[in-house]
């Protein structure tokens, strides 16, 4: 297992500004979830890493880019994990938001688009920050999918809102 800091890209873990990732989309029907052994390895590596953002973790033959976020203000991190080993098409790479729930690390939200597609909003639901996922395709404009925590999981709360370029 290897952990390193990638300097090729910059990620603002609490970006409130609009992220423009025109080739991203929320993958509601596709299985983009991380296997439990990958979650365990990522959490173990990040616990000992001083990497602030865009941390590259290689484990079990897979490569992940990991960023720390704090969704509920408890001072303990949750992670945005982008799977660089899976095919990344025009919708982006499979990405998961993982966090500790009842003593276990779980997927809180899975989507296609990579870490640049997600923005943490100032608003909260049930003590967790609301999330905006940016998506769309060239020529159709940018769509914003808003997700709110319902106490158990993130759920879509709005239909996509379109902003034309």
N, C-alpha and C positions, 0 to 999 in steps of 0.2 A: 504494500500500500504506500502511496506517495501523496504528499500534500504539497502544493506549491501555490504561489500567488501569480496569477496571470496579469500582466500589465498591459495587455493589448486592448482591453476594454475597461471602461469604468462603469460601475453600477452604483446608483444612489439608492440605498436600501429603503429610504423613506420618501421616495420621489412622489411629490404630489402633483407636479407638473405633468402635462400630457406627454406620454411616451409615444413616439410615432414609430411603430413597428408595422408597416403596412401589410406585410405578408404573414400576419399571425391570425390564429382563430382559436376559439374555445372548442375543444374536442369533447363534446358531451357524450358521444356514442362510441368513442374509441378508448381502449384500455391503455392508458398512459401511466398507470400506477407503478410505483417502485416495488420491487420484491422486498420482503421483510429483511433479508440478509443485507441488502444494499442500504436500507435505512439504518440498520445497526452499525454498519461500517462507517457510514457518513457521520452519524452522531458521534461515534467513538473518535474518529479522526478530527472532527471539528472541536471537540472538547479539549484537545491538546494543541490545537493550531492557533497561532497568533495572526493568521491571515485575515485581514479585515474584510475583503470582498473578492469576488471572482476567484475563489479558492478552487484549485483543480485537485480532485481526489480520484485516484485510480485504484479500483478494487474489484476483484473477481473478473478481471478482463474488461471491465467497463470504465469509462471516464465520465466524471460528473463535474459540472461547474456549480459551486455552492456559494450562496450569499446569506448572511445572517439578517434577520428582521426580528422585531419584537412586536407581535400583533396585539398583545393584551396588556402591555405596560408593566409586566411583572419583573422586568430586568433579565429574564431568561430568554435565550434565543429560540426562534423558530427558523426554519431554513427554506429557501427557495432553491430547488435542486433541478438543474437542467441536465438531461441525459444526452451526452454527446456521442454515445455509442450506438444509439438507435438512429435509424434513418431520419434525417431532418429535411423535410420537403419544403414546399412553398409556404406551408402553414407554420413552419418552425420546428423546433425540437420538442420532444416530450418533456414536460416540466411538472414538478410536483411541489406543493407547499406542505412541509411536514412539521409537526409539533407534538409536544408531550401532552397526552390526554390520559387521565386516570393512571399515571405512572408508566404508560407505554407510549412509544413514539409511533405516530400514525400519519398516513396521508390525510391532509385536511382538504386538499383540492388538487386535482390533476387537470392539466390543459396542454395544448400545443401552443408554442409561441416563444418559449424561452423567457429568461428573466427580465428582458426588456419590455415584455408585454404586460407586466404586472405593475400596478401602482397602488400604494397604500393610501387610503383616503383619510381625511381628518375625522370623518364621522365614524361612529361605532355602533355595533349591535351586540347585545348580550356581553359587553365587555371586551370585544375584539374589534380591531380596525376593519372597516369595510374595504373591499378590494375592487379595483377596476381592472379589467382585462381588455386590452386593446386588440382589435382584430380587423380584418378586411382584406381586400385584394386590390391591386392597382386598378384604378378606374371606378371602383365602387365606393370609395371613401373609407373613412376610419369608423369602426363601430366600437362602442364602449359597453361592455357587459359588466354590470355591477353585481357583486356577490356579498351577501351579509351572513354573519354567523348566527345560527339559530339555537345555539347552546350545544349542538352535537356536530354540526358540519356547516361548511359554506354552501349556500344555495343561491342560485340566480334570483335576483329580486326585480330585475327590469328586462324588458325587451331591449335588444341592441338599439342604441341611438346612433344615427348616422350623421357624420360630419363630412361634407364633401371638401375635397382639397381646394 
